[in-house]
Amino acid sequence: MRNRVLGAALVAAAVVAAPLTPAAASASPSVPASASSPASEEWILVATLLDQLRVEAPSTVKYNRDLFFEGADLDGDGCRTRQEVLLEETDVPATVTDACTVTAGQWLSYYDNVTHIDPAAIEMDHLVALKEAWVSGAWAWTDAQRQGYANDVDDYRTLTMVTAAVNTAKADKDPASWLPSYRDARCTYIAEWVAVKWRWNLSVDPNEKSAIQTLLAECGAQWWETRLPAMPTVGQPSAPPLPEPVGVYRFWSPVYQGHFFTTNPTERDQIIARWPNVWTYEGQRYTAFTTQVAGTIPLYRFWSSTYSGHFYTADPAERAAVIAKWPNIWKDEGIAYYVYPANSAQADTVPVARFWSNSAAHHFYTADAAERDAVLAKWWRVWVYEGENFRVPAAGIPVPQPPQQPQPTQPPQPPQQPANPGDTRNCTDFATYAAAKEWFDRYYPYYGDIAKLDFDNDGIPCESLPGAP
């Protein structure tokens, strides 16, 4: 039978000089020699295994449970996986039919510390649920590897019998969103979670790893060990391949005095075909990811009907501020693509510089250092350098323009600047909102709200006039 050591295993008392944690103090005796366990007898710190796991965002490949081939009889002894686990985990001799169906026994559901004698009251739980395994790398496995995982009785940590309602509540959650209700079981649960992920070369996402680290600290992780998992009999799966970055295409609009970026070739081709007089195609300017990979963050995109342009940011605080302060000017369009943060140490990446123009009322982005330097040297009165906003793979910069396409245009000179009218108008001087807005938009890019027509600074002057939004 299987007996777990609550809280994994504690290093010998001679090594541990500090007081035991509550979970450690309540630990059961060591796993008996008859227990099912990995082939390896080597012990290792759980934190060490955790540090060796890849940190990646969950895969977005569509989940298919049928590809795991549950309930197999891999050793050909006539007992399917559930019956194998029932037989291994019963604390008393089990009653079994000739067809290898367990009808009675005694099982401890260690998640909630409840003992059952009726096998119908318990369910076989994949400690790391099948869907969690899928999004952590199993989507790229072979059928044999997925079947091996779903029916893994060679390591006592992969499968366990638990109270049916508890298994339903756990579902496919990771430790960031679910932990056993029985607090003394949590250190064991976390240790086994990490061991299973290590054995099957599965990744953890950032929130998941943070939650595990927090709990390990509460458990006294520097003293807790677990058996080093053995390689699965089907062979340890390799890490899934990283998605290739895709091209980010750029357009310049002399009409709107701003740029537009897209990773969608269909959208790119539609713009080229339909609006050649509005948008000038500048080709691929850099590359990025359409799905999140390790180390990347979302790049958010906004659209403004007021300024007829887009705004991009990889800073969550800046995004939140724009949403909160200017909801009538900037519409949040969500994630455009994924990039590396500005302070990333990822090799083979380059920074993307961001500029702002008061006259054009747009931002300008470039990953081309030569273009950045040219803007700094030649158009510093038009474009104010705001620094490095994010980073992208270096391999995608630059891509030569095809001969039939226009060469990349330099940021334009601003339109003729009007003379400063001063504080010479009030809202009562205009018959309609449209007239006030036209006057406001003419001078605002150069002198700000010189006549104080926009009292609440929301970009909408003279809101009391007819036709105001």
N, C-alpha and C positions, 0 to 999 in steps of 0.2 A: 504494500500500500504506500501511498504518498503522504508524507507529513511535512508540512512547511515549517520553517523557523520564522516566526513572526519577526519582522524587521530584518530579514535576510540573515546573515551570520555575523556574529560579533567576534572581533579579533580577540585572541586569548587575553585573559585578565592581566597577565604579566606585561602585555603591550599597552593596555589601556590604563592610564593613570587617572583619567578624569572620571567623574561620576557618570553612571549610566543614564541615558535619556529614559523617559517613561516607557517608550516603546521597547527599548532595549531591556529594561528591567523586567518586562513581562514576557520576554522571549521564551519559547519552548526549548526543550533539549535539542541537540543536534539531530540532523536528518539521519535516520538509521541506515545501515548498510543495505537493507533490502529495498529502500526507496528507489523509485525511478529517478534518474538524474543524468545530466550530461556525461559524456564519456570522460571529459577532463576532470581531474581531481584538483586542479590548480584553483586557488582563490585569488580574487582581484577586487580592488576597490570599485564600487559602483560608479563613483565620480570619474574614475579613469575610463570606464567603458563609455560613459556619457560624453566625455570630451572627444572620443573617437567617432561619434556619430556625425554624419553630415547634417548641416542645418540648412533646410530648404523650405520654401513655401510648398504647401500641398499641391499635388498635381491636379490639373483641371481635366485630365483625360476621363471620359465618361466611365463610370464604375459599372462593372458587370460581375455580379456575385456568382453567376453560373460558371465562370472561368476558374473557380477554385475547387470544383469537384469534391464537395464535402461528403462525409459519410462513407468514405472508401474503406476497404479492407486491404491495406497495403501489404501486410505480412502474410495474407492468405490463410489465417487461422480460423476463419469463419466468423470473426467478431468485427463488426464495424466500429468506427472510431469512438462513437459515444459509449458503446458498451465497453470498449477497452479502457476508457477513462473512468467509467463507473467502477470497473473491477479494480483498477489501480488505486482509486482514492477511497474506497470503502474502508472503514475502521473496524468492521467485523466481517466474517465470512459472508459472501454474497450468495443469494439464491439465484440460480441461472437456469433458464430453460435449455433444451437441446439445441435450439436455434440461436443460442448465445444472446438471449435477451435477459438482462438483469431485472429481477422483479422485487428484490428486497436487499437491504444492506443498511449501512449507516454512514452518512456523509456530512462533513463539516463544510458549510459555505463560509469560507474565511473572510469574504467581503463584509458580511454582517454578523459573523460569529453565531450562526444558527445551525443546529444539527437537524438533519432530515433522515427518516427511515424509508420514505416512499420516493422511489426514483422519479415518479411523475411530478414531484414538487420541485425538482431541480433541473437546470439546463446546463449544457456544456457551453462554456464561454471561451471564446478566443480572447485571451488577455489583451492582446493588441487586435482589435476587431478586424475582420476581413476588409471592410471599407477603409479603415485607418491604414492597414497595410498597403492597400491599393494606392492611396494618395501619397504614401511615403516611399513608393518605389515598385510595388508589386505589379503595377500596370505594365511594366516593361519585362516581367519575368516570362519564362517559358511555362507551358501548361503543367509540366512535371513539377516545376518549382512551386507553382501556386497550389497544386494538389498536395505536395509535400508539406507546405505550410498549413493548409487547412486541416490536415490529418496528422500533425506532428505530435506523436506520443513518445518520441525519443528524448525530449527535454520536458521535465515536469512543469516548466513555467509557461509553456505555450497554451495549454488547455487546462481548464479546471471546472469542476462542478459547483454551481452556485444557485442560490435561491432564484426561482424563475422571475419573480418581480424585480429583483435586484439586477438581473441580467437585462431585463427590458429597460430599466432606468439608465443603466450604463450605456447601452446601445453601442454606437461607434465613437463615443467621446474619448478624448485623450485626457491626461491628468490636469490640463489647464481648465477643464470644465467638469470633471467628475473624479471623485475619490471614494473609496469604500466608506460606508457609514460607520463601521467599526474602526475607531481611530488607531487602535493598536495594530491594525492590519496594514496601515498606510505605508509604513516603511518597507514592509515586505512587498506590497503591491508595486511601489516605485522601483525597487531593486529588480523585480521580475520584469517589469515593463522595459527597463533599460536593457536587461539581458536578452530579452526576446528581440528587441530592435537590433541589437548588436549582432546576435546570431544570424539574423536574416538580412543584415546589411540594409536596414531601413533608416530613413532620415527622420529627424525631428524638426518641427517648425519653431520659429523663435519663441512664441508664447508657450509652447509645450516645454521647451528646454528651460525657460525661465521658471515655470511652475515646478518642474522636477528639481531644479537647483535649490529653490526655496524650501521644498520639503526635505531634501537631503540635508540641508543645513539644520533643520529642526530635528532630524533624526541623528545628527552627529555623524555626517557623511564621512568624515576623515577616519572613522573607526569601523565603518560598515563595509563588509565584503560580501561577494556572491561567488558562486562557482563560475569559472570561466566557461562560457558556452562553447560547445563543440560545433564544428561545421556540419550543416545538415547533410543527410545522406545523399540528397540530390545535388549537392554542391552549393556553396554560398553564392547567392546571386550577385552579379556585378552591379555597380551603381548604374542607374538608368542614364542614358546619354542626355547631356544638357541640350535644350533647344537652341538652334542656331539663331543668332540675331538677324533681324530683318532690316531692310533699308528704310530710312526715314527721308521722305521726299519733301522738298521745300519749293514754295511758290512765293513770288513777290508781286504785290499789287500796287502799281503807280496810282490807282484810283483811291485805294484805302490807305496807302502809305504804310503797309504792314505786310508781315509774312504769314504764311499758312503752312502747317506741317501735317503729313499723314503717312501712316505705314501701310495703308490700304492701296494696292495697285489699281483696283477698280475705281476707287474714288479719285486717285491721281489721274487716270485716263479720262474720266468724265469731266474733270475740271479742264484738262487740256483741250478736250473736244468742244465743250459748251461755252467756256468763258475765256477764250484766248485774248480778248481785249481787256479783260479785268485782271487775270492772273498770268504772270509770266513764269513758266516752269524753269526751275533752277537745278533740277536733277536730285540725285541722292546726296545728302549732306553729311549723314552719319548713320549709324545703325543702333538699334535698341531691341528690346525683347517684348513680344506680345503676351507672353506668360511670365509670371514672376519666377526668377531663378535665385539661387543662393546669393545673398549680398545685394540684391537689387531692391529698389523701392518704387512706388507708383509715381508717375509724372501726371499731374492733374491738368485738365484743360477747361478753360472757361470761354464763353462767347459773349460778346457785348454788341447788342444792336445799336447802342449809342455810338460806339466807336467803330463799328463794322470790323471787328477784329477779334483774334483769340489771344488768350493769356495763358501761359504755362508755368507751373511751379511744382517743384519736388519737395517743398517745405510744408509739412502738414499744418504748422502754426500759421503760415502765410495763407494757406488755403482757407483755414477756419476764419481768419480775419476778413478775407474777401467776402466769404459767404455771409458773415455777420454784419459787415459794415456797408456793403454795396450790393444788396440782393436785387435792386432795381436796375443795376448797371451790368453786373456780371452774372451770367447763368452758369452754374457748375455743370459741366458735361461729363464728369467722372474721370476715369483713368484713360489717358491717351495711350501710354505704353509704359514699360518699366526701364529704369535707368539705375546707375549706381549713384549713391549720395556724393556730395561734393567732397567730403572728407574720406572717401573710400580709399583703401590701400590696395584695391584689386589691381593686379598687374595688367599691362597692355590696355589701359584705358586713358582717355584724355578728357580734360574739362570742357564743358560747354559754357561759354561766356554769355552773360546777359547784359543788354543795354536798354536804356529807356530814353524816349524822345518826347519832350514836352510839346514840340511843334507837331509831330505826327500822332501823338497820343497812342503810341504803340511800343511794344518791346521788340527787341531784335536779338536773336540767338545765333551763335555760331560755335562750331567745334573745330573750325579751321583757324589755327594760330595766326597764319598770315593774314587772313581776313580780319581777325580780331585786331591785330596790330595796325592794319590799314585804317580801320574805323577809328581807333584811338588817335592816330596821327593826323588824319585828314578831316574827319567829321566830328571832332570832339565838341564842337558847339551844338551839333544836332543830336548826337547820341551820347548819353551819360553812362559810363561803365558802372555796372552794379556788381561785378565780381563773377566768380564761378558758381553756377547754379546747380549743376550736377555733372556726372561723368558718363561717358559712353565708350564702347569698345573702339580701340584705336584702329582696328583693321578696316573699319568702314569709312575712313576719312583720308583724303577725299576720293570720290569716284569721278573720273573725267567725264565731262559733258559730251554727249553724242554730238557730232558735227551739225546735225539738222536742228538742234535745240539752241536757244539763245544761251550765251555764256552767262555765268552768274553776274547779276547786277550789283553794283555797289549801293549802299543805302543812299537815297536821294537827298538832294539839297531841299530844305524846307520851302514851302511856297512863300511868295512875297509877304513879308511881315507888315501888317497894317500899323498905322500910327496909334499910339496909346490914347484912347478916348477919355480916360479918366473917369471919375465917378460922376457921370453926367446923365445917367438914366435911372429911373425908378420903374417898378412894375406897372404903375399907372400910365406910363408913357406908351405902353403897347396895348393894342386892341385885342390881340389874341396871344395864346401861349406860343403858337408857331412863330409869330414875329419876335417874341422875346427870346425864344430858343435860338433863332437864327442869329440874333445880335450876340447872345451869350456865347454860342459856339464859334463865332468869328474871332472874338478877342480872348476867350478863356485859355487856349493853348499857349498864348504868349504872355498874358498879364494876370491870369487867374480870374477870380470873380471880382473884377475891378469895381463894378457898380453894386456889388453886394445884392445880387438878385437871387442867389441860391442860399437861403437862410439856414437850411439844415444840411448843407454840403452833401446832398445826394445826387448831384449832377442834373437836377431838374429845377430850372429857374421859374420864378413867378407861378407857383403851383395853383394860385387862386384864379388865374385867368382862364377864360373859356378854351376848351380843347386840351387842357393839361391832363396828363395821365393820372 
